[in-house]
Amino acid sequence: MLRLSVQALGATGSLLWGRGIGLLLLGVLDGSVVPSFGTLDQFAGILAARNEPLWFYYAVMSTLGAMIGASVHLFLPAATEVSINAN
C-alpha cells in the first residue's frame, strides 16, 4: 500500500522516500544553476515534521547538498576555463 502511494507521487514521492539522500540530491540541484524555488526547504520541513528525532540529520543533508551544488557551480567553470586556455 505504501509503495503504491509513493509511486503515485512520482518525483516528489521518491525524494521524500529517499529522505536524507533525496534532500542531498535536491540540495545539489538547488545550489547549482537550476533554481528549485524553495522546494529544498519545504521538503526538509515536511521530513522533519514527520520524524522529529531526525530533524538535525535532515538539516545537515540539505545543507551539505546546497554546499556541494554551490561548489560545483563555483569551481567547475574555473576548471574548464583553465583547460580551454591551456590548449
C-alpha positions, 0 to 999 in steps of 0.5 A: 500500500505504501509503495503504491502511494509513493509511486503515485507521487512520482518525483516528489514521492521518491525524494521524500522516500529517499529522505536524507539522500533525496534532500542531498540530491535536491540540495545539489540541484538547488545550489547549482544553476537550476533554481528549485524555488524553495522546494529544498526547504519545504521538503526538509520541513515536511521530513522533519515534521514527520520524524522529529528525532531526525530533524538535525540529520535532515538539516545537515543533508540539505545543507551539505547538498546546497554546499556541494551544488554551490561548489560545483557551480563555483569551481567547475567553470574555473576548471574548464576555463583553465583547460580551454586556455591551456590548449 
